Amino acid sequence: MKKLTLLIFLFSLKSLYAQGGREITYGLFAGGLYSTMSNLPDVIVPKGVYEGYTLEEKGKFGATAGIMINWKYPYAKISVQPELSYSFQATDLAYEDIHGLNYKMTFAYSYLNAGMQFKYYPIEGMYVGIGPSMAFNITSDNITYSSNAEDIFGGSGTYYEPDTEVQNVLNASLTGKNYFYGTFSLGYEFNSQFFIGARYALGISDALATEENGHRYQENTNKINSISLYIGYAFDFDDLTNF
């Protein structure tokens, strides 16, 4: 019975392919992105510790590039596109208080991304897509820190931690993590095989871990969201009849 069911499924699948065939392309893409990591202020300065300061996270521009394979079934107006990519994503955290102290932390991480896009073509060339992806952090200790502490406290006899020491503590206490996200895309594929697109990536899982530390840094849920614009070029497969 199981063999008969499998044969029926394979026959049906083959019949669907025969209705309109399929197009397989592979290609490269690259572009820019703008990303932010959420809830960073609550990691660095827990609520209620003191007042008279502002702590604000600010998104930064980054870049992405990758490779993809697109299985397209024109008769059904759909395609499945697995892809691998690299991305650089960063967020600034800016502090300022009533005493004139200010500092900036930059959480800057590089990722290898593996994902899948399920695309629908409402009209020829134009597509909308949705799919899951996983980002693997390959620079998990890449926080930079700079402040005006030396200008304010230097020579006054007041103790302060030099920027290099604070930066080392941050990288030992906060670790960039692998995270899961969903993507929503809109794009257009030209007959010349060039394609352009825009994509929104919605962070689903936590992207930052707080290790044990003596600086009151707290564990939180920090998700990364980004918007990207990209351009690419696709090549045709000629004789892959076994797909």
N, C-alpha and C positions, 0 to 999 in steps of 0.2 A: 504493500500500500504506500509506504514511504517513497519507494522508487517510482511508482506511478505518479504520485503527487509531484515529485521533483521533475519528472519528464514533462508533465503538463506545464509546470512553471517555466521550464527552459524553452518549451515550444512556444508558449505565449510570449515570452520575452523576445524570442527570435522573430516572431510575427510582428511585434511592435517595432523592432528595429527595421524590419523590411518595409514598413509603411512609409517611412520618410528618411531612413538612414540616420547617420550621425556625423558630426564634424568634430575632429579632435585637433586642438591646437596646443602649443606650449609656448611660453614666452617669458619676458622679463618686464619688471615694472619698478618705478622709483618715484619718490615724491617727498613732500614735506608734511609735517604734522604739528599739531598744537595739543599739548597734553597737560593735565593737572592730576595731582594726587590729593585726595580728600582727607580732611580731619587731621592734618599735620599739627596745627596749633595745640590741640589737646594732648598730643604726644609729648611735646616739648615743655609746655607750661600747663600743668593741670589746672582746671577751673578752681577759683577761690584761693589760690596760693597768695597772690598779691594783686594790687590794682595799679593803675597809672601807666599802662602800656598798651600798645597795639601789636598784634601778631597776625600777619596776613599771608596767606598762600597765593602765589601768582603762577599761572601757567607759563610754559616756555615753548619755543619752537624747537622742533627736532627733525629727524629725517627717517625715511624707511626705504627699503629696496628688497626685491625678492624675485622668486621664480614661481611659475604656476603651470598647471595643465588643466585645460578646459574641455570636458566632454559635453558637447552640445547636441541636443536633439531638436532640430528646427520644427518638425511637425508638431511637437508638444510644447514648443516655445520655452523650453527649460534647459538648464545645463548644471553640471556639478563640477566645481573647480577646487581641487586641493591645492594648497600653496605653502611655501616656506619663505620666510622673510626675516630680515634684520631690521630692528628699529632702535633709535636713540630717543629716549623720553626723559624729560626733566621738569622739576617744579622748584620754584624759589619760595623760601619762607623768610619774610622780612619782619624784623622786630625793631620797635622804637619805644622809648619810655620818656617820662617827664624829666629825667635827669640828663637827657641828651645821649644816652647810650643807644646805639643801633648796631644791628648785625644782620647778616644774610647767610642763610643756609641754602645750598643747592643740592637737591636730591636728583642726581643724574645717573641713570641706569641704561645699560644696553641689553637688548633682548634678542633671542632667537625665537621666532614665532612659527607655530605649526597650526594650520587651520583649514577650514572647508567653507566654501561659499555655495549656497544653493540659489541659483539665479533664474529669474523669470523675465521673459522678453515680451512686454505688452505691445510693442511695435518693433519693426525690424531695426536692429542695431542697438536700441535702448534696453537697458536691463535694470531691475531692482534685485537686490540680493540680501540674504541673511545667512548667518552661520556661526558655529562655535570656533573658538581659537584658544590656544594655550601659549603663554609667554614664559620663556625660560630665561631667568636673569643670569647674565654672564659677567656682571660687574656689581656684585652685591654689596660692596663696601666703598661706594663712590660718592660720599657726601663731602662737599667743600664748605668751608666756613671762613668768613671775614667780618671784622668789626672795627669800630673806632675806639676800643677799650684802651689801647696804649695811649692815644691822644688824650683821653679823659683821665686815666688813672696813673699813667707813667710819671714817675718822679714824685708822686704824692704820698707814697708810703702805704697806700691802700693795696691790698692783695687783689690780684686778678689773674685769671688763667690766660696765657698767650693763645693766640688764634690756633697755632699748630697743635697745642695740647687739647683744646676744645674739639678740634677736627678729629683728632685721634680717638677721643672719647666717644664722639658721635658715631664714628665708623665701627667702634667696638660694641656699642650699645644698640645700634639700629641696623638691621640687615634687610636688604632688598630680597623679596621672595619671588618665586614663580607664581603666576596667577592665571586665572581663567577669565575669559571675557567673551562677549557676544558682539558680532559686527552687523551693521546695517549699511548697505551700499547702494549707490546709484551711479550709473555710468553709460557710456556709449562706445560701441565698437564700430570703427570705420571699415569700409571695404578695403582700404589700403593696409589693413591689419594693425593699424595703430588703434589704441584704445585709451580713453581717459575716464577718470572716476573720482568720486568723493565717498568717503567712508567715515562712519561714526562707530567708535569702539566703546562699549559700555562695560566697565569693570564689574565683575561678579564676585570674585573672591579677594581676600586680603592680599596686598602687595608689599607689606612692610611688617617685619617682626621686631619686637622690642625685647632685647636680651636682658638678663639680670644686670642691674647697674646701680650706682650710688648717686645718681643725679636726678632722681624723680621722673625720669622719662617713663611714660606709661604705655602699655599695650593698648592698641586701638584698632579699629577696622579702617584701613586706608585703601581705597579703591582708585584705580587709574582710569580716567576717561580721556578720550582723544578724538580729534577730528583730523582727517588727512585728505590731501589731494594728490593724485598720482597720474602718471602717464606711462604707457607701456607699448610693447610691440609683440605680436604673436606670430608664430611660424606654424605652417600646416604640417601635420603628419600625412605622409603619402600612402604608405602601405601597411598600416597597423590594422589589418582585418581581423586580428584575433581579439580585439577589444570589443 
